[in-house]
Amino acid sequence: GRAPASPARWHQIEREARAVIQEAGPRIPSSDWMGFRPTMPDSLPVIGRSRTLPCVLFAFGHQHVGWTLGGITGQLIAELALGRQPSVELAPYSLDRFRLW
């Protein structure tokens, strides 16, 4: 199911993040927002270069493991941006896997 966004959960996450990131400055008043997890139909993230716009790099759809996979995703995107061969085969993570033609 989809539970509604909880302000208590938001504040808990903020407290825990501030405990880890000591340099975080004062909170800037704004509206809080929580969205749905970015999930692809096959549960794999999209990582790679756009087929039609080579200067566009994709890194999204990591679901609930975005922070866990952030390091390797960042490394792969950096390799692509620098014109290097990615250290992991990216075909399984290509947006083209959803093409039906």
DOVORO-396930 format. One record per residue: x, y, z of N, C-alpha, C, O in turn. Coordinates in steps of 0.02 Angstrom, whole numbers, padded with zeros to 5 digits, always signed. Atoms other than C-alpha are relative to their C-alpha. Layout:
XYZXYZXYZXYZ;...
This chain:
+00040-00059+00000+00000+00000+00000+00043+00063+00000+00104+00060+00005;-00034-00065-00001+00044+00182-00005-00023+00039+00061-00079+00065+00062;+00016-00039-00059+00048+00265+00164+00007+00074-00016+00050+00093-00056;-00006-00072+00012+00020+00452+00166+00066+00026+00029+00094-00003+00075;-00061-00031-00025+00170+00565+00193-00009+00019+00073-00062+00044+00092;+00004-00013-00072+00207+00586+00377+00049+00055+00019+00109+00047+00011;-00045-00052-00023+00276+00750+00445+00048-00025+00054+00106-00003+00056;-00044+00028-00052+00345+00652+00593+00059-00037-00032+00116-00032-00008;-00053+00037+00034+00443+00540+00475+00049+00049-00033+00110+00039-00030;-00042-00051+00032+00508+00692+00379+00049+00030+00052+00108+00036+00038;-00041-00031-00051+00572+00771+00540+00051-00050+00029+00106-00031+00047;-00046+00051-00023+00650+00606+00596+00059-00006-00049+00116-00009-00028;-00052+00004+00050+00746+00594+00432+00046+00061+00004+00107+00055-00001;-00040-00061-00005+00803+00775+00450+00046-00003+00061+00105+00014+00056;-00041+00005-00060+00864+00746+00629+00058-00049-00010+00115-00034+00009;-00052+00050+00011+00960+00590+00578+00053+00026-00050+00112+00014-00041;-00047-00028+00048+01038+00678+00428+00044+00053+00032+00104+00055+00019;-00039-00053-00034+01092+00826+00536+00050-00031+00049+00103-00002+00060;-00046+00033-00046+01172+00705+00660+00062-00025-00038+00117-00027-00010;-00055+00025+00041+01280+00636+00518+00037+00057-00033+00098+00056-00038;-00030-00056+00037+01310+00798+00424+00004+00060+00048-00042+00101+00051;-00008-00051-00051+01376+00913+00560+00001+00071-00029-00017+00119+00005;-00007-00066+00031+01405+01056+00437-00066+00029-00025-00068+00084-00051;+00064-00024+00025+01221+01072+00393-00018+00065+00036-00016+00069+00097;+00017-00065-00028+01170+01252+00418-00070+00000+00028-00103-00052+00032;+00068-00005-00027+01009+01316+00491-00051-00018-00053-00040-00008-00113;+00054+00019+00046+00849+01254+00414-00032+00062-00030-00050+00108+00006;+00032-00055+00034+00780+01372+00285-00074-00015-00004-00094-00067-00031;+00072+00013+00002+00592+01388+00304-00024-00011-00072-00010+00029-00116;+00029+00016+00065+00504+01308+00158-00056-00050+00012-00070-00070+00069;+00051+00052-00008+00365+01186+00125+00034-00067-00009+00077-00076-00052;-00027+00068+00004+00408+01004+00153-00040-00039-00051-00100-00029-00059;+00033+00039+00051+00369+00880+00016+00030-00070-00001+00091-00078+00005;-00022+00070+00008+00379+00691+00000-00034-00027-00061-00095-00019-00069;+00029+00029+00060+00353+00602-00164+00005-00075+00001+00029-00105+00049;-00004+00073+00006+00340+00424-00222+00071-00020-00020+00108+00021-00048;-00065+00025+00019+00495+00319-00245+00004-00008-00076-00043-00034-00106;-00007+00007+00072+00561+00326-00423+00015-00073-00017+00070-00097-00006;-00006+00071+00013+00534+00147-00481-00014-00015-00073-00063+00010-00101;+00010+00022+00069+00551+00069-00653-00040-00065+00001-00041-00100+00052;+00042+00060+00001+00435-00073-00708+00038-00065+00017+00008-00111+00044;-00038+00061-00015+00576-00202-00693+00042+00006+00063+00083-00038+00078;-00034-00013-00064+00643-00129-00528+00074+00014-00006+00108+00019+00045;-00071-00019+00009+00814-00088-00603+00004+00074-00016-00041+00102-00048;-00007-00070+00017+00879+00090-00613+00018+00010-00073+00038-00037-00108;-00023-00020+00067+00913+00181-00776+00066+00037+00011+00068+00088+00045;-00066-00031-00004+01098+00223-00791+00030-00003-00070+00035-00057-00099;-00032+00001+00066+01178+00276-00954-00010+00065-00037-00034+00115-00010;+00002-00058+00044+01185+00397-01098-00063-00001-00042-00086-00054-00063;+00058-00005+00044+01036+00459-01196+00020-00020-00071+00073+00000-00096;-00014+00022+00069+01028+00378-01368-00007+00059-00048+00029+00062-00098;+00013-00055+00047+00962+00537-01449+00037+00064+00017+00051+00105-00027;-00038-00060-00022+01055+00670-01347+00061-00024+00039+00058-00029+00100;-00059+00030-00033+01230+00601-01308+00028+00041+00058+00063+00013+00101;-00025-00041-00056+01268+00747-01191-00043-00008+00063-00027+00019+00115;+00045+00011-00057+01125+00690-01076+00015-00068+00030+00015-00119-00005;-00014+00062-00036+01167+00559-00945-00058-00014+00048-00082+00031+00082;+00056+00020-00042+01032+00462-00852+00025-00036+00062+00071-00076+00059;-00013+00035-00063+01040+00406-00670-00061+00009+00044-00064+00055+00086;+00062-00007-00039+00867+00379-00596-00033-00068+00007-00014-00117-00026;+00040+00061-00009+00743+00247-00538+00031-00049+00049+00021-00109+00041;-00034+00044-00047+00844+00178-00392-00045-00025+00057-00021-00059+00102;+00048+00020-00051+00688+00151-00284+00024+00021+00069+00043+00078+00079;-00019-00015-00069+00730+00140-00098+00074-00009+00013+00096-00001+00070;-00072+00011-00010+00915+00105-00126+00042+00053-00034+00100+00041-00052;-00036-00054+00033+00965+00271-00203+00064+00020+00037+00115+00030+00005;-00060-00019-00038+01085+00314-00063+00050-00058-00002+00110-00046-00006;-00044+00058+00001+01155+00137-00062+00037-00005-00066+00097-00019-00068;-00031+00005+00067+01187+00138-00250+00028+00066-00025+00055+00069-00080;-00024-00066+00021+01234+00322-00256+00073+00002-00018+00093+00034-00067;-00072+00000+00013+01421+00290-00249+00018-00031-00067+00053-00001-00107;-00017+00034+00063+01431+00165-00391-00034+00035-00059-00004+00040-00113;+00033-00036+00054+01303+00262-00494+00040+00063-00017+00050+00078-00076;-00041-00059+00012+01407+00420-00472+00064-00017-00037+00085+00020-00081;-00061+00022+00034+01563+00326-00524-00014-00015-00074+00024+00006-00118;+00017+00018+00069+01478+00258-00681-00016+00062-00041+00006+00067-00099;+00017-00062+00036+01409+00429-00729+00064+00040-00013+00072+00069-00066;-00064-00036+00009+01582+00507-00702+00040-00033-00056+00069+00002-00098;-00036+00034+00054+01660+00374-00814-00029+00018-00068+00008+00032-00115;+00032-00019+00063+01533+00410-00950+00015+00073-00018+00031+00088-00076;-00011-00072+00013+01554+00599-00933+00072+00013-00022+00084+00059-00061;-00071-00009+00018+01743+00580-00949+00019-00039-00063+00077-00039-00083;-00013+00038+00061+01726+00469-01103+00036-00065+00012+00065-00093-00035;-00033+00063-00017+01793+00315-01014-00049-00058-00007-00110-00049-00007;+00041+00061+00001+01731+00137-01029-00028-00012+00070+00010-00014+00118;+00028+00012-00067+01609+00106-00884+00027-00065+00030+00038-00114-00005;-00028+00058-00034+01675-00016-00755-00051-00056+00010-00034-00110+00033;+00054+00049-00003+01507-00108-00760-00036+00002-00067-00045+00056-00095;+00039+00002+00062+01411-00165-00914-00067+00035+00013-00104+00015+00058;+00059-00040-00012+01270-00039-00929-00061-00020-00041-00115+00009-00031;+00057+00020+00041+01158-00127-01056-00062-00019+00041-00117+00000+00023;+00060+00017-00039+01044-00199-00920-00035+00060+00032-00092+00055+00054;+00027-00060-00032+01017-00022-00854-00019+00054-00051-00036+00110-00032;+00015-00048+00053+00987+00063-01021-00075+00015-00003-00117-00029+00006;+00071-00019+00010+00825+00159-01048-00028-00036-00061-00089-00047-00065;+00022+00035+00060+00817+00069-01216-00032-00068+00015-00065-00096-00029;+00030+00065-00015+00765-00091-01127-00076+00003+00000-00109-00049-00002;+00073-00008+00001+00588-00020-01127-00027+00015-00070-00087+00024-00078;+00023-00012+00069+00582+00009-01315-00037-00061-00025-00015-00118-00014;+00041+00056+00025+00449-00098-01397+00008-00009-00075-00025-00053-00103;-00009+00006+00072+00508-00075-01576+00072-00012-00017+00089-00019-00075;
